[in-house]
Amino acid sequence: MQSHRPALFRGRHFAEEIIVLCVRWYLRFSLSYRDLEELMAERGLSVDHTTVWRWVQRYAPELNRRVRRELKRTGTSWRVDETYVRVAGRWVYLYRAVDSGGATLDFYLSENRNAAAAKQFFCKVLAAANHPRPRVINVDGNPSYPKVVKGLRQERRLGRRCRCRTSPYLNNIVEQDHRAIQRRINAKQGFRSFEGAQRTIPGYEVMHMIRKGQVRWLLKGDVSGQVLFINVTLGLKTV
């Protein structure tokens, strides 16, 4: 009965276990919505690919929101960079930051690559509870970053001793980290709308965080534990 279902899944035609399975597979692997339609058909379930799309749009942001409170604290040496994402036939920018150990700090999708977008991204990272203020911010050659860091120091959002350092070598770690997200995006051949990208990318990112071992009590290589964690986080009952 609908009243006995987790609140997050009430009103859905399919069982919550099927919904979470499809969402998790889509966010974890380089699968298309039609791939998942076929995989469900092999299991005797008729699930249209547009239905899976609606599930991802609904539950990817929710998974990201719920997992955030379970993440470990990150380091104080930041690596900041942006990568390109294709949306509706044009390029937009995905700002991302990791710490010196490769843990994802945060991400921000923007239609522009300028100082205003960079500042919005930095403010988003600084607002998270599990990120201490950085002592150094390593950036690429984007001229917006030093200006933004200087302004945030003046506003006292960053410590006065926080340095902004241009170092392509040190930033290799974030450039390599982009690849895991880009593989998911490239498998889908981009996004049809900016809003769709805004709702899907948080799912890719948080799944990547889980796999990297950023959840406080969950080991990096514990695949079954990660599956259980996602199920419990989205309200599924466990036996």
Residue pairs with C-beta under 8 A, 6 or more apart in sequence:
2 10
2 11
3 10
5 12
5 16
6 16
6 234
6 235
6 236
6 237
7 235
8 16
8 59
8 62
8 234
8 235
9 16
9 19
9 235
12 19
14 45
14 47
14 51
16 234
16 235
16 236
17 231
17 236
18 40
18 45
18 47
19 55
19 59
20 59
20 230
20 231
20 234
20 236
22 36
22 40
22 47
22 52
22 55
22 56
23 52
23 55
23 56
23 59
23 60
23 63
23 203
24 207
24 227
24 230
25 31
25 36
25 39
26 33
26 36
26 52
26 56
26 203
27 56
27 60
27 63
27 184
27 203
27 204
27 206
27 207
28 207
28 211
30 183
30 184
30 186
30 187
31 39
31 187
32 49
32 187
32 188
33 49
33 50
33 52
33 53
33 56
34 49
36 47
36 49
36 52
37 47
37 48
37 49
37 52
40 46
40 47
41 47
56 199
56 200
56 203
57 196
57 199
57 200
59 203
59 234
60 199
60 200
60 202
60 203
60 204
60 206
61 199
61 202
61 203
62 234
63 202
63 203
63 206
63 207
63 230
63 233
63 234
64 202
64 203
64 205
64 206
66 233
66 234
67 206
67 209
67 210
67 215
67 233
68 128
68 130
68 206
69 129
70 215
70 216
70 217
70 229
70 233
71 130
71 209
71 214
71 215
71 216
72 103
72 130
72 214
72 215
72 216
73 130
73 131
73 132
74 99
74 103
74 105
74 130
74 131
74 132
75 99
75 100
75 101
75 103
76 99
76 132
76 133
76 134
76 135
76 136
77 99
77 100
77 134
77 135
77 136
77 138
78 97
78 98
78 99
78 105
78 125
78 134
78 136
78 137
78 138
79 97
79 98
79 99
79 100
79 138
79 170
79 171
79 173
79 174
80 95
80 96
80 97
80 121
80 137
80 138
80 139
80 140
80 145
80 171
80 174
81 95
81 96
81 97
81 139
81 140
81 171
81 174
81 175
81 178
82 93
82 94
82 95
82 96
82 113
82 142
83 93
83 94
83 96
83 178
83 181
83 182
84 91
84 92
84 93
84 94
85 91
85 92
85 93
85 94
85 109
85 185
85 190
85 191
85 197
85 201
86 92
86 185
86 189
86 190
86 191
87 190
87 191
87 192
87 193
87 194
87 197
88 190
88 191
88 192
88 193
88 194
89 190
92 109
92 110
92 111
92 194
92 197
93 109
93 110
93 111
93 112
93 113
93 117
94 107
94 108
94 109
94 110
94 178
94 181
94 201
95 107
95 108
95 109
95 110
95 117
95 118
95 121
96 104
96 106
96 107
96 108
96 174
96 177
96 178
96 181
97 104
97 105
97 106
97 107
97 121
97 125
97 174
98 104
98 105
98 173
98 174
98 177
99 105
100 173
102 173
102 177
102 212
103 209
103 212
103 214
104 177
104 205
104 208
104 209
104 212
104 214
105 125
105 128
105 131
106 121
106 124
106 125
106 128
106 131
107 201
107 202
107 205
108 117
108 120
108 121
108 124
109 194
109 197
109 198
109 201
110 117
110 120
110 121
111 194
113 142
113 144
114 144
115 144
115 147
115 148
117 144
118 142
118 144
118 145
118 148
119 148
119 151
119 152
122 148
122 149
122 152
122 157
123 152
123 157
125 131
126 133
126 152
126 157
126 158
133 158
133 159
133 162
134 158
134 162
135 159
135 161
135 162
135 163
136 162
136 163
136 164
136 165
137 145
137 149
137 162
137 163
137 164
137 165
138 165
138 166
138 167
138 170
138 171
139 145
139 146
139 164
139 165
139 166
139 167
139 171
140 166
140 168
140 171
141 166
141 168
145 164
146 164
146 166
149 158
149 162
149 164
150 164
152 158
153 159
153 160
153 162
177 208
180 208
181 201
181 204
181 205
181 208
184 204
185 191
185 201
185 204
191 197
191 200
209 215
210 218
210 226
210 229
210 230
211 220
211 226
212 220
213 219
213 220
213 221
215 226
215 229
218 225
218 226
218 229
219 225
228 238
231 238
232 238
